[in-house]
């Protein structure tokens, strides 16, 4: 049917930053395409913005502009509220108000979902409304739909994902160009890949928010951000990227979820990934997710994890899904943040077995390596490979040198205990470095 | 709600080969999981098989077994028919009969969709029933849902995909182990990656069927298999894989779709892909799809393209989608094989510009390269790089030697004309080889 004879559906857009502007562009520039695929014409009625006088990259002709998002949330004419404002509590209040007044919600907001998802989905369930959130994780990569719908025949057994483009850009720069962290970060900032205050990106918080969303989808785990062991890239030393490279690994900020008989392990940390595997080859600001399902095996998704149009693609995809009625079915059946049938226990750290990369800074004299490997051996940690470069004849005797060890599978709890012990030895200088390997 | 209090939905399974058996395993071994995600209990009533006495890898307790698929298609108690029988016309008749009797259909059958998809979707539309076909392309990779639903905000502008695991396994063996085609094929057969008669895989027909399905989804192009320029891997010479490797490329059997202002170009052919890019690194029996959308940019999907459980994952995912009601909405809104609003013209070959790999077999004497490059120049083809290895002082004078040329962007029509001209020169021995480069 020609798009112009279709029924209308009225949409309010809350937040006109990068992603919101991308959504607005798609709505205005591709209205016919969206109507054809949604089965209704989308009428964009509202834009809630912080500064109504700011020059915009998109035409607001015929759109009502407000600085009060609640005005949009309460307008009975609006059927779908699109939340691209970011932040946590104010966004949650807007979304809850929208649901209360009978609107469906499309959101790109992982922080809000990670912190207040349970409340939001509870409200949506009671209001019989949909909350769609494809854009909250992985930008344009359709990973929410994949895990929530397409792979529904599977029990997901593991996830390993690069979910923060800023961090991946910085790590790529450090690896490829041998830049120290601070310089790579400065480049990311000057290119617009990192914000002036990059804390939430580089300390792993953003990645942890996204892992909460994915873990909720894949495991119904009812976790919050603080449940996730998290380490960022902000204290990563270029030397470790170099040694990892010598051992055949790239270092990536990975979000990892692993389901085993012992429970669920969730973590965010710089992690060694074997070169030549798909995750290791993800460069620059891209995102990627590897999902392991019990039927499908490995599936890998890769794409732009951020940016105006890639994220807008996910938001408008969700909007179409809401208009067609599919998203409401998904919200009802999938019931994310509902009462999980099987709440998942966390894997105790004395049951976690992985391979580890260790770097010590030790005195270069006889017997030191023996002392150190004895501690490792006492904790049941066996060594797969070692790097110690000749410090040269010119180096002062007894000066500290780095020693890099790759372990075989070892119990995390034991590895951490061994490192504490080694750090107390008088031959050990500076705290040891510990990075996990993702196999 | 506990799965046991749920409503039932009755399913008939037609075809109990590899994929059908995988579906049966999921239905029997994970009935609770499927019920929870579908919102109804799936009752597996029928199995239509070729040989009812054959020993099966799955229990048929409580399942009615028939050798007549039509018995399943016509049983009014069955709401969903799952077609995993393969073949074209008999499968189409079963699917049409099922739709006529008010059933939804889940199919894994790309050949049937490629040849008779229009008829099947026309019937589904009139019967108000869903046809779900995730498993028809890319095995466990959720590419149909991704293009049809998740990326709906985009106009897909291009696709490049490895869709046949057998061919990719053979090419990987040839490249990695330097095996000639026939030996790599024999290994694929002995490992169960290739059938006794591998024709439809190695001549590119299977890949072309899958490209028809993807092109239909992405472009509503109403193409049939015979519209697609198709070349298989069965006449591929190991030498070309080796030279491509020297130039920094892997050779993959690619399905390629490109939309431009000139129209739509669809083809299946062994194609050079730059090493280090995701498609080039797809090894063994895996499949992968790169989609370029006008909003999302590049998105890349990778996973097991075939095999019992990976494909069954897609079939059961579709089954869940049908039971929840989503698939019916998708069938109605997406309307694949419907009357495309904008039927797409094919790109004329004098408008297609790509880079090409050429291999000539020429007499090794003065003036030959000049003669050959003159012909190329006359057709507006400029040369980016050349490989000619020293044939050694022991080689008989005037013996033919290979000359490999990588062109800059060139018009396909002109390249083909130049090759014909060169093959007619008396210094040229054996027909020249032409492979496109996918950038």
Interface residues (C-beta under 8 A of the other chain):
Chain A: X22 X26 X30 X33 X34 X36 X37 X38 X39 X134 X140 X141 X142 X145 X146 X149 X150 X151 X152 X153 X154 X155 X276 X278 X281 X293 X295 X296 X297 X298 X299 X300 X301 X302 X303 X304 X307 X309 X310 X312 X313 X314 X315 X316 X317 X319 X320 X321 X324 X325 X326 X329 X330 X332 X333 X334 X341
Chain B: X22 X26 X30 X33 X34 X36 X37 X38 X39 X134 X140 X141 X142 X145 X146 X149 X150 X151 X152 X153 X154 X155 X276 X278 X281 X293 X295 X296 X297 X298 X299 X300 X301 X302 X303 X304 X307 X309 X310 X312 X313 X314 X315 X316 X317 X319 X320 X321 X324 X325 X326 X329 X330 X332 X333 X334 X341
